[in-house]
Amino acid sequence: MLTLYTYAKCGTCRKATKYLTKRGIAFIEKPIREQPPSLQELRSARGAVGDVRRLFNTSGKDYRELGLSASLPGMPVAQALRLLSGNGNLIKRPFVPLPGGGVVGFSQAEWDARIGQEVGRKAR
């Protein structure tokens, strides 16, 4: 079963839940602000997306208040991941951890490829 980290007031998160529901894909929804992804889930997703900056919600208030646009480029990856695991507001959402990676944000094409592939693998 997939885990979907969302924020209730996020329109993109609502699109993701509709996407999964419409396709009959079972998932557990977790509130990303109150229960951020684990450090291991974030490490794995970082491996899939490449640059750790792609995991950050760069349009969020916390990101701006912490001045991360200036400090993140020089920040060690381990420190950036710890920061994310301690503050769900900083994580781009929705967030779906997957074996060997993860999906961050919602793009139907990416979800069709990544989520569909994962569900197909589990069905075999």
TAFEN-V703086 format. One record per residue. N is the residue number from 1. RES is the residue in one letter. SS is DSSP state (a for helix, b for strand, c for the rest). PHI is phi in whole degrees, -180 to 180 (999 if undefined). NEAR is the number of other C-alpha atoms within 8 Angstrom. Layout:
BEGIN
((N,RES,SS,PHI,NEAR) (N,RES,SS,PHI,NEAR))
END
This chain:
BEGIN
((1,M,c,999,5) (2,L,b,-77,9) (3,T,b,-107,10) (4,L,b,-122,12) (5,Y,b,-90,14) (6,T,b,-137,13) (7,Y,c,-124,11) (8,A,c,-56,7) (9,K,c,-90,4) (10,C,c,-93,8) (11,G,a,-64,6) (12,T,a,-66,10) (13,C,a,-65,13) (14,R,a,-64,9) (15,K,a,-61,9) (16,A,a,-65,10) (17,T,a,-66,8) (18,K,a,-64,8) (19,Y,a,-57,8) (20,L,a,-66,11) (21,T,a,-63,9) (22,K,a,-60,7) (23,R,c,-92,6) (24,G,c,69,6) (25,I,c,-91,8) (26,A,c,-71,8) (27,F,b,-151,9) (28,I,b,-109,8) (29,E,b,-98,8) (30,K,b,-123,9) (31,P,b,-74,11) (32,I,c,-64,13) (33,R,c,-72,9) (34,E,c,-88,6) (35,Q,c,-132,8) (36,P,c,-62,13) (37,P,c,-57,10) (38,S,c,-71,7) (39,L,a,-58,9) (40,Q,a,-64,6) (41,E,a,-63,11) (42,L,a,-69,13) (43,R,a,-60,9) (44,S,a,-63,14) (45,A,a,-64,16) (46,R,a,-60,14) (47,G,a,-62,9) (48,A,a,-78,9) (49,V,a,-92,12) (50,G,c,89,7) (51,D,c,-72,7) (52,V,a,-58,11) (53,R,a,-62,6) (54,R,a,-70,10) (55,L,a,-84,12) (56,F,b,-88,11) (57,N,c,-83,11) (58,T,c,-72,9) (59,S,c,-98,6) (60,G,c,-82,9) (61,K,a,-62,6) (62,D,a,-62,8) (63,Y,a,-59,14) (64,R,a,-67,11) (65,E,a,-63,7) (66,L,c,-84,6) (67,G,c,63,8) (68,L,a,-71,9) (69,S,a,-62,9) (70,A,a,-88,6) (71,S,a,-90,8) (72,L,a,-64,9) (73,P,a,-56,6) (74,G,a,-99,5) (75,M,c,-79,8) (76,P,c,-61,6) (77,V,a,-56,7) (78,A,a,-59,6) (79,Q,a,-67,8) (80,A,a,-63,11) (81,L,a,-67,12) (82,R,a,-64,9) (83,L,a,-61,8) (84,L,a,-64,13) (85,S,a,-67,12) (86,G,a,-97,7) (87,N,c,-148,10) (88,G,a,-61,13) (89,N,a,-64,10) (90,L,a,-83,12) (91,I,b,-90,12) (92,K,c,-63,13) (93,R,c,-130,13) (94,P,c,-68,14) (95,F,b,-130,13) (96,V,b,-125,11) (97,P,b,-74,14) (98,L,b,-131,11) (99,P,c,-57,6) (100,G,c,72,8) (101,G,b,160,13) (102,G,b,177,15) (103,V,b,-122,13) (104,V,b,-121,12) (105,G,c,80,9) (106,F,c,-130,13) (107,S,c,-132,6) (108,Q,a,-58,6) (109,A,a,-62,6) (110,E,a,-67,9) (111,W,a,-65,11) (112,D,a,-59,9) (113,A,a,-74,8) (114,R,a,-79,9) (115,I,a,-71,9) (116,G,a,-59,9) (117,Q,a,-64,9) (118,E,a,-66,9) (119,V,a,-66,9) (120,G,a,-62,8) (121,R,a,-65,7) (122,K,a,-72,6) (123,A,a,-75,5) (124,R,c,-74,4))
END
